[in-house]
Amino acid sequence: MTGSTHSGRRTQSRRDGRDMMDRLSVMLGRARHISATEGKVTLLRRALRRVRGLFFRHETYYLYEFPVEDERVLTEADCTPRLDGLTFKMVSSNREADELEALGFDFRSQTIHARQRLDMGAIAFCFFVGRELAHIAWVAMTEEAQRGLTYLPVKVDYVRGEAYRGGAWTDPRYRRRGLHVYSRLKRNRFLEERGGVRYRGAVDTSNTASLMGVTKVGSRRYGRGRYLKVLWWSSWRETPMA
């Protein structure tokens, strides 16, 4: 029993180490990209905001739900972006991620917390151009998986067929090319095949681009959320909206 416990601890320690290295690699890559495209001042401003968020946060969100039936009129032909070498991959475990990277697909080096999120049950919907990650979006089918995607305890009724979606990212080179719409179709078909009825998600009230995006996809704004954090204490409150 003792040997088994020590072996388990070593395995977990190795996983934590790999996850940390993955995160550092992604963060350094993103930092270099921001510095090159938006300047060092923007990079410094974002870094300071991230450090401040470790101690204090006061954020407001609009809460949305996305019924899967609204997407039934869409087809693959309607949504497939015109990008040469486009490949779709769904990743639901670290074993699948390892197999993907063994084939040369660039997955973890572009995705913060990927190893941890997969271990907690989250599912990644990925689009590659060649072997480069062009777009990724995450789906949670359980509360544990949701905690891997966000620190916001948005109320999701998993028992009644709801799921959480978040963590979407598109490489700047492929934005406005239809990848997000195509990803949405794949995610909705996935949920519908499993008897799900809707996704829920939260969008920061100051994120104008994302707010404009969700209003175009048949979403319904059902509430407003407020997140407050001071050191180790945090509070989340949802207020319904008509």
C-alpha positions in Angstrom: 0.0 0.0 0.0 2.8 2.4 0.9 4.7 1.7 -2.3 1.5 2.3 -4.3 0.9 5.6 -2.5 4.4 6.8 -3.2 4.1 5.7 -6.9 0.8 7.6 -7.2 2.4 10.7 -5.7 5.3 10.6 -8.1 3.0 10.2 -11.0 0.9 13.2 -9.9 4.1 15.2 -9.3 5.2 14.5 -12.9 1.8 15.5 -14.2 1.9 18.7 -12.3 5.4 19.4 -13.5 4.4 18.8 -17.2 1.3 21.0 -16.7 3.4 23.8 -15.3 5.9 23.6 -18.2 3.0 23.6 -20.7 1.5 26.7 -19.1 4.8 28.5 -19.0 5.5 27.7 -22.6 2.1 29.0 -23.7 2.3 32.2 -21.5 5.8 33.0 -22.9 4.6 32.5 -26.5 1.5 34.7 -25.9 3.7 37.4 -24.3 6.0 37.4 -27.2 3.1 37.7 -29.6 1.4 40.6 -27.7 4.8 42.4 -27.5 5.3 42.1 -31.2 1.8 43.0 -32.3 0.5 45.4 -29.7 3.6 46.7 -28.0 5.4 46.4 -24.7 3.1 48.9 -23.0 0.1 46.7 -23.7 2.0 43.6 -22.5 3.0 45.4 -19.2 -0.6 46.6 -18.7 -2.0 43.0 -19.1 0.7 41.6 -16.8 -0.1 44.1 -14.1 -3.8 43.3 -14.4 -3.1 39.6 -14.0 -1.0 40.2 -10.9 -3.6 42.4 -9.4 -6.2 39.7 -10.0 -4.4 37.4 -7.6 -5.5 39.6 -4.7 -8.6 41.6 -5.8 -11.2 41.2 -8.5 -14.5 42.9 -9.0 -16.1 41.8 -12.3 -19.5 41.8 -13.9 -20.8 39.4 -16.5 -23.8 38.8 -18.8 -25.1 35.3 -18.6 -26.2 33.6 -21.8 -27.7 30.3 -22.8 -27.4 28.8 -26.3 -30.2 26.3 -27.2 -28.9 23.5 -29.5 -32.1 23.5 -31.6 -31.3 26.9 -33.0 -28.4 25.4 -34.9 -30.3 22.6 -36.7 -30.8 24.7 -39.8 -27.0 25.0 -40.3 -25.1 22.4 -42.3 -21.5 21.5 -42.8 -21.6 23.2 -46.2 -23.0 26.4 -44.6 -20.3 26.6 -42.0 -17.1 25.1 -43.3 -14.5 27.8 -43.6 -12.5 28.2 -46.9 -9.1 27.4 -45.4 -6.7 25.0 -47.1 -5.5 22.2 -44.8 -8.2 22.6 -42.2 -8.6 19.7 -39.9 -11.1 19.2 -37.0 -10.1 17.2 -33.9 -12.0 16.6 -30.7 -9.8 15.9 -27.6 -11.3 14.5 -24.5 -8.2 13.0 -22.6 -4.5 13.5 -22.2 -3.9 10.2 -24.0 -5.7 11.6 -27.0 -3.6 14.8 -26.7 -0.4 12.8 -26.6 -1.5 10.9 -29.7 -2.3 14.1 -31.5 1.1 15.7 -30.7 2.9 12.5 -31.7 1.4 13.1 -35.2 2.8 16.6 -35.2 -0.2 18.7 -34.2 0.6 21.7 -32.1 -1.9 21.4 -29.2 -0.6 21.9 -25.7 2.0 24.6 -26.6 -0.9 26.9 -27.6 -3.3 26.0 -24.8 -3.0 27.1 -21.2 -4.0 24.5 -18.5 -4.8 21.9 -21.3 -3.5 19.0 -19.3 -5.4 20.0 -16.1 -8.6 20.7 -18.0 -8.5 17.3 -19.7 -7.8 15.5 -16.4 -10.9 17.2 -15.0 -13.1 16.0 -17.8 -13.3 19.1 -20.1 -13.5 18.5 -23.9 -11.5 20.5 -26.5 -12.9 21.2 -29.9 -9.9 22.1 -32.1 -9.3 23.3 -35.6 -5.9 23.0 -37.2 -4.5 24.6 -40.4 -1.8 22.2 -41.3 -0.4 21.2 -37.9 -0.9 24.6 -36.3 -3.8 25.2 -33.9 -6.1 27.8 -35.4 -9.0 27.7 -33.0 -10.0 26.0 -29.8 -13.2 26.0 -27.7 -13.9 24.0 -24.5 -17.0 22.2 -23.3 -17.8 21.0 -19.8 -20.4 18.3 -19.1 -19.9 18.1 -15.3 -19.3 20.6 -12.5 -15.7 19.3 -12.1 -15.0 20.0 -15.7 -16.5 23.5 -15.4 -14.1 24.3 -12.5 -11.3 23.4 -14.9 -12.5 26.0 -17.4 -13.4 28.9 -15.2 -13.3 30.2 -11.6 -16.9 31.5 -12.1 -19.5 29.2 -10.4 -22.1 29.8 -13.1 -25.2 27.8 -12.3 -25.6 25.0 -14.9 -28.1 22.2 -14.5 -26.1 19.2 -15.8 -28.8 16.7 -14.8 -31.3 18.3 -17.1 -29.1 18.4 -20.2 -27.2 21.7 -19.8 -23.5 22.1 -20.4 -21.0 24.9 -20.0 -18.9 26.3 -22.8 -15.9 28.7 -22.6 -12.2 29.1 -23.2 -12.6 29.9 -26.9 -9.5 31.2 -28.6 -8.6 31.9 -32.3 -5.2 32.6 -33.7 -5.2 36.2 -34.9 -4.2 35.1 -38.3 -7.5 33.2 -38.7 -10.0 35.5 -37.1 -13.1 36.5 -39.0 -12.7 33.4 -41.2 -15.8 31.5 -39.8 -14.0 29.2 -37.4 -16.1 30.2 -34.4 -19.3 29.5 -36.2 -18.0 26.1 -37.4 -16.9 25.2 -33.9 -20.3 26.1 -32.6 -21.9 23.8 -35.0 -19.6 20.9 -34.0 -20.2 21.6 -30.3 -24.0 21.8 -30.6 -24.1 18.5 -32.6 -22.0 16.9 -30.0 -24.3 18.0 -27.2 -27.5 17.1 -29.0 -26.3 13.6 -29.8 -25.9 13.1 -26.0 -29.4 14.4 -25.2 -28.3 17.9 -24.2 -30.5 20.9 -24.7 -28.4 24.0 -24.2 -25.1 25.5 -23.3 -24.6 28.2 -20.7 -21.7 30.7 -20.6 -20.6 34.1 -19.2 -19.3 37.1 -21.0 -17.5 40.0 -19.3 -19.7 43.1 -19.7 -16.7 45.1 -20.9 -15.8 42.6 -23.7 -17.5 44.4 -26.6 -16.2 42.0 -29.3 -17.5 38.9 -27.5 -20.8 40.5 -26.7 -21.4 41.4 -30.3 -20.5 37.8 -31.3 -22.9 36.1 -29.0 -25.8 38.3 -30.1 -25.4 36.9 -33.6 -25.8 33.2 -32.7 -29.4 32.9 -31.4 -28.3 33.2 -27.7 -30.6 34.4 -24.9 -29.3 36.7 -22.2 -30.9 35.4 -19.0 -29.0 37.1 -16.2 -26.2 39.1 -14.9 -23.4 37.9 -12.6 -21.1 39.7 -10.2 -17.8 38.2 -9.0 -15.9 39.7 -6.1 -12.6 38.4 -4.7 -10.5 39.8 -1.9 -7.5 37.7 -1.1 -8.8 34.2 -0.4 -12.5 35.2 0.0 -14.8 35.3 -3.0 -18.4 35.8 -3.8 -20.6 35.1 -6.8 -24.2 36.4 -7.3 -26.5 35.9 -10.2 -29.4 38.2 -10.9 -32.2 37.2 -13.4 -33.0 39.4 -16.4 -36.2 39.5 -18.4 
